[in-house]
Amino acid sequence: MRKKKTLRKKRIQGGSGAPSPATSSDCLVHDHPVPPEEVGKYSPVRDGDSEQDIANYVHSQARDETVRHAEKIKTEYVCGTAHDIWDVTTDKSRWWVITNWTNLYSQKHFPSLDYTLSFHIGLMMRLRSRPQGPDAASPHPFDEVYRRQQQAKERFERAIEGVDYQAVGMQLRECLISLIGAMRRRIEIADLTERPQDSNFIAWIELLMNQLCRGPHHKDLRGYLKATSEKTWQLVNWLTHARNADQTAAAIAIEACDTLIGHAAELLSRDKTENIETCPCCLSRNLRSHFDIGIEPDGGYYSTCGQCDWSSHPNQASA
């Protein structure tokens, strides 16, 4: 029995080390990898729009590389924030891409995914604590707003005397006026019989919120946004003229403006994806917003459903 086992082992290993001819009982495994662009063909679940978003991001950060395959590994929830983790292969290297905010990490330098995720979360927390400015690689309708927002925060960091905090209020006031301008350029208001002055923040907020939050089912949301906007504007103007302005008042005014700008960005994104709240095919609320620079005339947003294959992209909708 031992002799038969030895002979069988030699037949499989080729005796002295030389490869033996394959027989019908041999199990052969090829030693060359599947091309990255072919891997996706064998995945039963794919999200082409999200894959394209990630590919566009990688190209914006590594312009001399071409994405050959992007695969979502998993989603991690940390402190209520979802972080999608992608494994991306290009023609030159391999990357981890992690969202919220999106950043990429070379797998050569970050081989451990768990370590990379922990590093990413820590880095994003530090970045969120710093002033946010416009990103040239990812243009946004609020770039001017973000620039003025950053200027106000930088002024706040250097402030000492009351007049310095008053200056923070002035910067925030200009930031809110820029916010109105950015929203006006992206929203068409029907039946505008009388145009308010460009600096009339309250009047424009009334018009814009009526447009963005139409209908009786948005009554409470519309009322909240109008009230929050008006109170924020009043607070900023008070800070501008308050001779006893201090650090606490200025910090609260900055946070109030941050909240208002965030609300406006959410509303604008929803409005530019046709204000869709549920999928028209399966009625799911799992809708994602995407941006495609190829949509005429200068790029545009579109929605996709995470449960079915529905998309509002003009090219797919018309197909």
N, C-alpha and C positions, 0 to 999 in steps of 0.2 A: 504493500500500500504506500509506504514512504517513497519507494522508487518511482511509482506512477506519478505522485505529486511533484517530485523533483523534475521528472521529464516534462510534465505539463508546464511548470514554471519556466523551464528553459525555452519551451516552444513559444510562450507568450513574450518573454523578454528577449528572445533571439539568441539564447545561449551565451556566447561570449560578449554580447553587447550590441551586435549588429542587428538591424531591424529584420524581422522575418516576414515572409510574404503573408498578406492578409488572408484569412480563411473565413468561412461563413459564420463561425462562432465567435470571431473577434469583435470587440466593441471599439470602434474608431471615433475619436473626437478630433475635429480639425483644430489646427494651431493658429489660425488667423481670425481676427475679430470681425464681427459683422459691421459693415460700414455704418457710421452713425446715422446717415440719412435714410438707411433702410430699417432702422430699429423701430421707428414709429409705425411702420406698416403692420407690426405684430402686436400693437397695443390695442386692446378692445375698447378702451375709454380714452378719448383725446379731446382737448379743448383748443381748437385751432386759433381762435381769437386771442386767448390768453397766451398761447405759445408765441404768437406774433408780437404781442406786447413785450414779452420778455426778450425776444430776439431783437426787437427794435432798441430796447434799452441797452442790451449788450453791445450792439453795433455803435450806439452813441458813446459808450465808454471805451470800447476797443475797436476803433474805426478800421484798423488794418486786419481785422479778423472777420470771418464769415461764419455765421451760426449754421451748423449742420444738423443739430438735434437739440431739442429742449424738452425736458420731461419733469413734471411736478412730482416730487418725492412724497411730500406730506404737508399738512398744515398744522402748525403749533399755535396754541392759544396761550398768551402770556399776559396776565393782568387785563383780560378782556379784549386784547388786541390780537387779531389773526395775522400770523406770519406764514405766507406761502414759501416753501423751499423748493427751488428748482435746480436740477442738474443739467448744465448746458455744455455741450461739446461744440467747439469751433474747429476750423481747419488748422489751428495752431495750438490750442490749449483747451483746458477744461475748467469750468467755473461753477461755484455755488452762487445762486442768485436768491436773495431773501428779501421779502417785501415789507412794507410799512416801517419806515420808508425803504424804498428799494435800493439795494447795494449789491455789488458782486465781489467775490473773493476767489482768488486762485486756489484750485485744489492742490496745487503743488506746495503752496505755503500753508494752506489750511486743510490738511487731509481729514481731520475729524469733524464730522458734521455737528455733533453736539457742542464741541468747543466753538465752532464757527457761529452757531446760533447764539450762544451765550455772549460771544464777543459782539455780534451784531446788535443784540438788544441793549447791551451797555453803551455801545457807540451811538445808537439812535437816541437813547435817553440823554446823553451829553449834548447831542446836536439840538434836541428839542429845547434844551435849556439856554441855547444861544439864539441871538437874533436871527430871524429867517429872512433871507434875501432872495432875489430872483435867480433862477438857474438857467444859464445860457444854453445848456444842453437840452433843456425841457421847457420851452417857452410857454407862458401861461397868460391868460387875459389879465391877471392881477399883478403882473410884474411891477408896474409902477406903484401899486398899493403896497406890495411887499417891501419895495425900496424905501418908501416913506415910513413904513412901520419899523423897519430896521433903524432908520435914522433916529426915530423917537426913542427907541430902546438904547441906542448908543448914547444919546443925550442924557437919558435917565441914569446910566451907569456913571457918568461924570458929574452929575448934579450935586450941588452942596447947598446953595442958598435958595431962598424961595423963588427968586427970579429964574433960576435954572429949571425948577419944576414947572413954572409957568411956560417956559420955552418948550418943555415936553408936551404940554397941553396944546400949544400952537402946532407942533409937528403932528400930533394926533388929529387935530382938526383938519389939516391939509390931507392927512391920510384918508379920512372919512370922505372928504370931497372927491378925492381920487377914486375911492371905491364907487361912488355914485357914477362918476364918468365911465369907469370900466364896465359897470353893469348896463348903462345906457347904450354903450356901443354894441352890446351883445343881445339886447332885448328890444323887440319892436312893440311899442305900446299902441294899441288900437284906440281910435277916437280921442286923440290928444288935441283937444280944442285950444288949450292955452298952455304954452310951454313955460314952466317955472324957470327962474334964474338958475344958472349952473351951480351956484353956491347955496341954493335953498335945499338943504339936506332933507328936512322934514317933508316938504312937498314931494320931492322925488321918491323918497322912501314909500310914501303913500301910494304913488302911481306904480312903482316897481313891485311892491308886495302884492298889490291887487292883481297884477299881471302874472306873477310867479306862483301865487297861491289862490288860484281862481276857484270859485264854486263854494256852495254851502258846507261841503265836507271838510274844507280847509279853513273854516271860520276861526277856530281856536288857534290854529297855527299862525294864520295871518295876523290875528290880534296880538299874539305873543311877539312876533317879529317886529311889528310896528311899535309896540310899547318898548321893547328892548332897544330898538334903534333910536327912538326918541329920547329915552333916558340916558343912553350912552352919549348922544350928541349934547345933551344938557350938561352931563358930567364933564365932558371934555371942554366945553365952553366955560364952565365954572372954573375949572383948573387954570384955564388961560388967563383969567382975570383975578384969581385969588392971590392976594399979596401974601397970605399965610400958607400958601401951598407947601406941602411937605412930601416926604418920600412915600408914606402910606397912600395918600390920595393919588399920587402919580402912578404908583404900582397898580392900584385898583382900576384906574382909567385905562392903563395899558392892557390889563387883562380883559376889561370890558370890550375894548376895540378888537382884541384877538378873537374873542367869542363871536362878535358881530361879523368880522371878516370871514371866519370859518362858516358861519351860517350862509352868508352870501355865496361863497364858493360852492357849497353843497347845492343850493337852489339853482345856481347857474348851470352846474353840471347836469342836474336832473332836467332842467328846461331844454338843454341842448340835445338831450336824448329823447325828445318828443314827449317829455313829461309822463313816461310810461311807468306805472307802478306794479303791474302784473303782466306776465307773459300772455299775449293774445292767443297762444296755442294751448298751453297747458295750465294757465292761470297761476303759475308759481310766482312767488315774490323773489325768487333767487335770480335777480337781474344784476348784470355787471355793466359798468360803463367803460367804453374803450375810445381811443382817439386814433384816427387814421388821417395822416397828412395828405393822402391821395384823394380824399373826398373834395370835390370841387366846391367853392373856388380856392380856398386856402386852408383846407383841412376841416375836419368836423368830428363830433362825437357820434357814437352809435351804441346801441344796447344789444346784449346777447343774454340768452337764458341759460342758467347753469343746470337745468333739468332736462331740457330738450335741445334741439338743434336750431331753434328760432333765432333770427338776427334781424335787426333793423338797418343793417348796412345797405346803402343804396344799391350796390352791385348784386347783393344776394336777394334783396327784397324784390328787385325787378326781374330776377332770373326765373 
